[in-house]
Amino acid sequence: MSSLKLLSQLRWFRFLPRNLSNFRLFSDVSEPQINIDPKYNNMFNKASSTPSSLKEPELAKFSAIADTWWDSEGPFKPLHKMNPTRLAFIRSTLCRHFGKDPLCARPFEGLRIIDVGCGGGILSEPLARMGAIVTGIDAVEKNIKIARLHADLDPTTSTIEYDCTTAEKLVDEQRQFDAVIALEVIEHVADPAQFCKSLAALTVQDGASVVSTINRSMRSYATAIVAAEYLLQWLPKGTHQWSSFLTPEELTMILKRASIDVKEMAGFVYNPLTGRWSLSDDISVNFIAFGTKEN
């Protein structure tokens, strides 16, 4: 796995601006004004001392296709295809960090892991099968209902704690976990910096965080939006907003400011001939980062 240790090799840190105080994170760019359906305005109206990073139109978008989470040929087909590769990275990094055996059947035995933005549970379930004590949260109630129904079909996954809530609310409840995972979520939130602060607050000292997203590059616009949404129609049109993507440098700095030190990064590359995803040094489109909470 040495080829994956991009961060430790510092290959791309030469592209970081020298004066970080003047570097404008993309989270600082104002969002366009969108008319929100009133039925979503009070979805989470409970008082919270932590500002919410929810983006209401995104909740509505995913609520509309929630019933298709476990349809491997439906709108979430790309995530089903990518899931084994995502899990390979998670298994490798978490086992190395926590001193676990990656070759055993249940390498995450005893680890408390939260899947933030769990959707229908397609990541939570394999984590539970690997022995983790899993909590899955999502702001879309329909997603949680689907996740619970599917998890109850298997005694191994029926132990997953699913909750329709936000990371910010769990911070208020002072919940913490050994590992915090948020895959393909940060590009859908209103405030990535605040979201990462919540992820850090949910992580125990010296715990682990894993975040994946899509790079804001011309190549990602061509593949993740034009090809995936319009040409191949893998995803519903409008699933992603290119302006909401983060570059690896931006994500690294946002996490650093939230006390998460990125240790390892890898890209996901799709092979159209085999129909499979693999880990790669290429982080120009899909990428995943592993970090630890600093003391």
TORMARFI-761974 format. One record per residue (C-alpha): residue number from 1; residue in one letter; x negated, y negated, z negated. Coordinates in nm, 4 decimals. Layout:
NUM | a | X | Y | Z
...
***
This chain:
1 | m | 0.0000 | 0.0000 | 0.0000
2 | s | -0.3060 | -0.2288 | 0.0077
3 | s | -0.1903 | -0.3739 | 0.3395
4 | l | 0.1130 | -0.5145 | 0.1628
5 | k | -0.0824 | -0.7199 | -0.0885
6 | l | -0.0617 | -1.0305 | 0.1235
7 | l | -0.0582 | -1.2710 | -0.1627
8 | s | -0.3661 | -1.1313 | -0.3325
9 | q | -0.5535 | -1.1702 | -0.0049
10 | l | -0.4429 | -1.5351 | 0.0093
11 | r | -0.4063 | -1.5145 | 0.3860
12 | w | -0.1373 | -1.7738 | 0.4229
13 | f | -0.2045 | -2.0033 | 0.1281
14 | r | -0.4270 | -2.2142 | 0.3537
15 | f | -0.1036 | -2.3406 | 0.5104
16 | l | 0.0218 | -2.4880 | 0.1845
17 | p | 0.0113 | -2.8686 | 0.1678
18 | r | -0.2732 | -3.0120 | -0.0347
19 | n | -0.0547 | -3.2619 | -0.2173
20 | l | 0.2205 | -3.0474 | -0.3671
21 | s | 0.3838 | -3.3470 | -0.5332
22 | n | 0.4798 | -3.4789 | -0.1879
23 | f | 0.5884 | -3.1429 | -0.0500
24 | r | 0.9594 | -3.1443 | 0.0213
25 | l | 1.1254 | -2.8149 | -0.0574
26 | f | 1.4098 | -2.7294 | 0.1721
27 | s | 1.6393 | -2.7131 | -0.1310
28 | d | 1.6003 | -3.0912 | -0.1432
29 | v | 1.7743 | -3.1305 | 0.1934
30 | s | 2.1361 | -3.2326 | 0.1565
31 | e | 2.4018 | -2.9865 | 0.2707
32 | p | 2.6640 | -3.0856 | 0.5277
33 | q | 3.0064 | -3.1726 | 0.3913
34 | i | 3.2451 | -2.8779 | 0.4157
35 | n | 3.6155 | -2.8667 | 0.3377
36 | i | 3.6663 | -2.5934 | 0.0786
37 | d | 3.9846 | -2.3959 | 0.0391
38 | p | 4.1371 | -2.5123 | -0.2943
39 | k | 4.1874 | -2.1530 | -0.4089
40 | y | 3.8101 | -2.1237 | -0.4541
41 | n | 3.7660 | -2.4433 | -0.6520
42 | n | 3.8553 | -2.2852 | -0.9858
43 | m | 3.6959 | -1.9470 | -0.9249
44 | f | 3.4390 | -2.0151 | -1.1967
45 | n | 3.5785 | -2.3043 | -1.3989
46 | k | 3.4413 | -2.1925 | -1.7349
47 | a | 3.2029 | -2.4405 | -1.8911
48 | s | 2.8364 | -2.3498 | -1.8526
49 | s | 2.5285 | -2.5289 | -1.9808
50 | t | 2.3372 | -2.4056 | -1.6735
51 | p | 2.4291 | -2.5748 | -1.3424
52 | s | 2.5867 | -2.3346 | -1.0935
53 | s | 2.4120 | -2.2555 | -0.7658
54 | l | 2.7284 | -2.1226 | -0.6017
55 | k | 2.8140 | -2.2284 | -0.2480
56 | e | 3.1913 | -2.1869 | -0.2206
57 | p | 3.2172 | -2.1353 | 0.1587
58 | e | 2.9720 | -1.8466 | 0.1252
59 | l | 3.1968 | -1.6814 | -0.1348
60 | a | 3.4919 | -1.7098 | 0.0999
61 | k | 3.2894 | -1.5687 | 0.3888
62 | f | 3.1829 | -1.2545 | 0.2017
63 | s | 3.5195 | -1.2075 | 0.0349
64 | a | 3.6754 | -1.1766 | 0.3816
65 | i | 3.4600 | -0.8727 | 0.4690
66 | a | 3.4284 | -0.7160 | 0.1221
67 | d | 3.6294 | -0.4068 | 0.2194
68 | t | 3.3596 | -0.3053 | 0.4679
69 | w | 3.0642 | -0.2777 | 0.2289
70 | w | 3.0387 | 0.1000 | 0.2527
71 | d | 3.1070 | 0.1191 | 0.6259
72 | s | 2.7581 | 0.1929 | 0.7584
73 | e | 2.8696 | 0.0876 | 1.1073
74 | g | 3.0472 | -0.2297 | 0.9918
75 | p | 2.9296 | -0.5878 | 0.9242
76 | f | 2.6794 | -0.4665 | 0.6636
77 | k | 2.5155 | -0.2134 | 0.8968
78 | p | 2.1835 | -0.4077 | 0.8978
79 | l | 2.1626 | -0.3851 | 0.5166
80 | h | 2.2402 | -0.0123 | 0.5220
81 | k | 1.9632 | 0.0357 | 0.7784
82 | m | 1.7194 | -0.1806 | 0.5806
83 | n | 1.8021 | -0.0323 | 0.2401
84 | p | 1.5477 | 0.2561 | 0.2396
85 | t | 1.2689 | 0.0114 | 0.3261
86 | r | 1.3784 | -0.2376 | 0.0601
87 | l | 1.3854 | 0.0445 | -0.1945
88 | a | 1.0378 | 0.1612 | -0.0911
89 | f | 0.8951 | -0.1820 | -0.1721
90 | i | 1.0869 | -0.2032 | -0.5010
91 | r | 0.9824 | 0.1463 | -0.6042
92 | s | 0.6161 | 0.0802 | -0.5270
93 | t | 0.5880 | -0.2595 | -0.6977
94 | l | 0.7953 | -0.1823 | -1.0067
95 | c | 0.6231 | 0.1520 | -1.0681
96 | r | 0.2826 | -0.0125 | -1.0417
97 | h | 0.3825 | -0.2972 | -1.2728
98 | f | 0.5524 | -0.0840 | -1.5386
99 | g | 0.3110 | 0.2098 | -1.5162
100 | k | 0.5684 | 0.4538 | -1.3792
101 | d | 0.5160 | 0.7534 | -1.1517
102 | p | 0.6523 | 0.6626 | -0.8062
103 | l | 0.6595 | 1.0286 | -0.7033
104 | c | 0.8992 | 1.1486 | -0.9715
105 | a | 1.2742 | 1.1720 | -0.9074
106 | r | 1.3677 | 0.9097 | -1.1695
107 | p | 1.0781 | 0.6619 | -1.1789
108 | f | 1.2862 | 0.3808 | -1.3299
109 | e | 1.3986 | 0.5815 | -1.6321
110 | g | 1.4793 | 0.3409 | -1.9163
111 | l | 1.4207 | 0.0185 | -1.7214
112 | r | 1.6951 | -0.2436 | -1.7475
113 | i | 1.7463 | -0.3801 | -1.3963
114 | i | 1.9972 | -0.6386 | -1.2780
115 | d | 2.1057 | -0.6594 | -0.9140
116 | v | 2.2063 | -1.0232 | -0.8612
117 | g | 2.4497 | -1.0611 | -0.5723
118 | c | 2.5088 | -0.6867 | -0.5705
119 | g | 2.7891 | -0.6935 | -0.3145
120 | g | 2.9463 | -0.3487 | -0.2899
121 | g | 2.6612 | -0.1829 | -0.4776
122 | i | 2.4510 | -0.0435 | -0.1934
123 | l | 2.1314 | -0.1279 | -0.3840
124 | s | 2.2637 | -0.0791 | -0.7397
125 | e | 2.3570 | 0.2839 | -0.6785
126 | p | 2.0147 | 0.4120 | -0.5650
127 | l | 1.8522 | 0.2182 | -0.8507
128 | a | 2.0798 | 0.4024 | -1.0943
129 | r | 1.9948 | 0.7354 | -0.9309
130 | m | 1.6273 | 0.6521 | -0.9918
131 | g | 1.6992 | 0.6316 | -1.3637
132 | a | 1.7457 | 0.2574 | -1.4167
133 | i | 2.0020 | 0.1094 | -1.6536
134 | v | 2.1697 | -0.1052 | -1.3900
135 | t | 2.3812 | -0.4167 | -1.4154
136 | g | 2.5294 | -0.5466 | -1.0904
137 | i | 2.6788 | -0.8945 | -1.0687
138 | d | 2.8499 | -1.0786 | -0.7870
139 | a | 3.0551 | -1.3971 | -0.7669
140 | v | 3.3072 | -1.2337 | -0.5313
141 | e | 3.5663 | -1.0360 | -0.7264
142 | k | 3.6535 | -0.8127 | -0.4292
143 | n | 3.2889 | -0.7054 | -0.4034
144 | i | 3.2871 | -0.5964 | -0.7673
145 | k | 3.6101 | -0.4008 | -0.7269
146 | i | 3.4695 | -0.2160 | -0.4259
147 | a | 3.1423 | -0.1488 | -0.6109
148 | r | 3.3201 | -0.0055 | -0.9148
149 | l | 3.5449 | 0.2188 | -0.7071
150 | h | 3.2525 | 0.3613 | -0.5125
151 | a | 3.0275 | 0.4043 | -0.8166
152 | d | 3.2981 | 0.6008 | -0.9985
153 | l | 3.2813 | 0.8699 | -0.7299
154 | d | 2.9461 | 0.9879 | -0.8691
155 | p | 2.8768 | 1.0495 | -1.2417
156 | t | 2.5187 | 0.9282 | -1.1897
157 | t | 2.6323 | 0.5867 | -1.0704
158 | s | 2.9461 | 0.5528 | -1.2817
159 | t | 2.7253 | 0.4183 | -1.5622
160 | i | 2.6483 | 0.0989 | -1.3668
161 | e | 2.7773 | -0.2127 | -1.5409
162 | y | 2.9472 | -0.4272 | -1.2788
163 | d | 3.0630 | -0.7771 | -1.3611
164 | c | 3.2138 | -1.0568 | -1.1538
165 | t | 2.9990 | -1.3388 | -1.2838
166 | t | 2.6945 | -1.5493 | -1.1987
167 | a | 2.3298 | -1.5439 | -1.3002
168 | e | 2.3813 | -1.8820 | -1.4663
169 | k | 2.6540 | -1.7486 | -1.6937
170 | l | 2.4398 | -1.4544 | -1.8007
171 | v | 2.1662 | -1.7031 | -1.8876
172 | d | 2.4145 | -1.8782 | -2.1167
173 | e | 2.4868 | -1.5399 | -2.2751
174 | q | 2.1097 | -1.4951 | -2.3275
175 | r | 2.1020 | -1.1675 | -2.1361
176 | q | 1.7604 | -1.0437 | -2.0235
177 | f | 1.6302 | -0.7562 | -1.8145
178 | d | 1.3019 | -0.5814 | -1.7399
179 | a | 1.3466 | -0.6465 | -1.3683
180 | v | 1.5646 | -0.8971 | -1.1837
181 | i | 1.6404 | -0.8284 | -0.8181
182 | a | 1.8110 | -1.0632 | -0.5709
183 | l | 1.8008 | -0.9384 | -0.2127
184 | e | 1.9358 | -1.1439 | 0.0776
185 | v | 2.1072 | -1.3786 | -0.1682
186 | i | 1.9016 | -1.6955 | -0.2034
187 | e | 1.9806 | -1.8118 | 0.1523
188 | h | 2.3494 | -1.8207 | 0.0553
189 | v | 2.3233 | -2.0338 | -0.2623
190 | a | 2.3609 | -2.4112 | -0.2849
191 | d | 2.0506 | -2.4750 | -0.4963
192 | p | 1.7645 | -2.2242 | -0.4494
193 | a | 1.5483 | -2.3926 | -0.7143
194 | q | 1.8185 | -2.3710 | -0.9810
195 | f | 1.8974 | -2.0148 | -0.8755
196 | c | 1.5337 | -1.9112 | -0.9237
197 | k | 1.5269 | -2.0751 | -1.2663
198 | s | 1.8229 | -1.8569 | -1.3611
199 | l | 1.6477 | -1.5467 | -1.2285
200 | a | 1.3432 | -1.6335 | -1.4391
201 | a | 1.5554 | -1.6909 | -1.7498
202 | l | 1.7095 | -1.3460 | -1.7035
203 | t | 1.3644 | -1.1839 | -1.6866
204 | v | 1.1894 | -1.0696 | -2.0035
205 | q | 0.8363 | -1.1907 | -2.0697
206 | d | 0.5974 | -1.0088 | -1.8344
207 | g | 0.9019 | -0.8655 | -1.6588
208 | a | 0.9397 | -0.8403 | -1.2829
209 | s | 1.1395 | -1.0259 | -1.0193
210 | v | 1.2018 | -0.9175 | -0.6605
211 | v | 1.3502 | -1.1588 | -0.4072
212 | s | 1.4042 | -1.1075 | -0.0359
213 | t | 1.5286 | -1.3495 | 0.2270
214 | i | 1.4740 | -1.4698 | 0.5845
215 | n | 1.1938 | -1.7009 | 0.6922
216 | r | 1.2935 | -2.0350 | 0.8454
217 | s | 1.1068 | -1.9866 | 1.1709
218 | m | 1.1939 | -2.0086 | 1.5378
219 | r | 1.1561 | -1.6334 | 1.5582
220 | s | 1.4113 | -1.5827 | 1.2814
221 | y | 1.6556 | -1.8110 | 1.4624
222 | a | 1.6173 | -1.6016 | 1.7755
223 | t | 1.6473 | -1.2646 | 1.6034
224 | a | 1.8526 | -1.3084 | 1.2842
225 | i | 2.1094 | -1.5458 | 1.4340
226 | v | 2.1133 | -1.5456 | 1.8160
227 | a | 2.0417 | -1.1733 | 1.8581
228 | a | 2.1990 | -1.0252 | 1.5432
229 | e | 2.5137 | -1.2390 | 1.5368
230 | y | 2.5820 | -1.3254 | 1.9006
231 | l | 2.4099 | -1.0769 | 2.1318
232 | l | 2.4058 | -0.7498 | 1.9352
233 | q | 2.6977 | -0.8548 | 1.7112
234 | w | 2.5504 | -0.6704 | 1.4135
235 | l | 2.6809 | -0.9465 | 1.1872
236 | p | 2.9886 | -1.1708 | 1.2005
237 | k | 2.9149 | -1.5043 | 1.3670
238 | g | 2.8259 | -1.7646 | 1.1064
239 | t | 2.6878 | -1.5155 | 0.8524
240 | h | 2.3644 | -1.7136 | 0.8295
241 | q | 2.2742 | -2.0808 | 0.8493
242 | w | 1.9189 | -2.1222 | 0.9776
243 | s | 1.8795 | -2.4442 | 0.7791
244 | s | 1.9356 | -2.2475 | 0.4548
245 | f | 1.6431 | -2.0109 | 0.5136
246 | l | 1.3225 | -2.0545 | 0.3122
247 | t | 0.9659 | -2.0115 | 0.4279
248 | p | 0.7397 | -1.7810 | 0.2220
249 | e | 0.5463 | -2.0865 | 0.1021
250 | e | 0.8626 | -2.2598 | -0.0167
251 | l | 0.9925 | -1.9503 | -0.1953
252 | t | 0.6562 | -1.8967 | -0.3638
253 | m | 0.6476 | -2.2543 | -0.4959
254 | i | 1.0106 | -2.2485 | -0.6090
255 | l | 0.9450 | -1.9272 | -0.8024
256 | k | 0.6194 | -2.0676 | -0.9430
257 | r | 0.8044 | -2.3702 | -1.0788
258 | a | 1.0473 | -2.1297 | -1.2408
259 | s | 0.7566 | -1.9440 | -1.4116
260 | i | 0.7585 | -1.6506 | -1.1701
261 | d | 0.4129 | -1.5790 | -1.0260
262 | v | 0.4384 | -1.4055 | -0.6871
263 | k | 0.1922 | -1.1156 | -0.6741
264 | e | 0.2855 | -0.9317 | -0.3580
265 | m | 0.4720 | -0.9987 | -0.0368
266 | a | 0.5679 | -0.7912 | 0.2654
267 | g | 0.7701 | -0.8277 | 0.5822
268 | f | 1.0429 | -0.6077 | 0.7268
269 | v | 1.0094 | -0.5168 | 1.0937
270 | y | 1.2786 | -0.3474 | 1.3015
271 | n | 1.1918 | -0.0916 | 1.5691
272 | p | 1.4708 | -0.0901 | 1.8312
273 | l | 1.3476 | 0.2412 | 1.9719
274 | t | 1.3856 | 0.4332 | 1.6467
275 | g | 1.6527 | 0.2113 | 1.4902
276 | r | 1.4475 | 0.1963 | 1.1703
277 | w | 1.2941 | -0.0753 | 0.9550
278 | s | 0.9423 | -0.0579 | 0.8146
279 | l | 0.7210 | -0.2629 | 0.5828
280 | s | 0.4709 | -0.4834 | 0.7584
281 | d | 0.2257 | -0.7706 | 0.7161
282 | d | 0.4529 | -0.9678 | 0.9499
283 | i | 0.6558 | -1.2087 | 0.7333
284 | s | 0.7791 | -1.4251 | 1.0210
285 | v | 1.1436 | -1.3112 | 0.9875
286 | n | 1.2594 | -1.0878 | 0.7001
287 | f | 1.0340 | -1.0762 | 0.3955
288 | i | 1.0368 | -0.9642 | 0.0331
289 | a | 0.8392 | -1.0928 | -0.2655
290 | f | 0.7460 | -0.9351 | -0.5985
291 | g | 0.6500 | -1.1507 | -0.8938
292 | t | 0.6050 | -1.1412 | -1.2687
293 | k | 0.7232 | -1.3808 | -1.5349
294 | e | 0.4376 | -1.5861 | -1.6713
295 | n | 0.3707 | -1.6249 | -2.0416
***
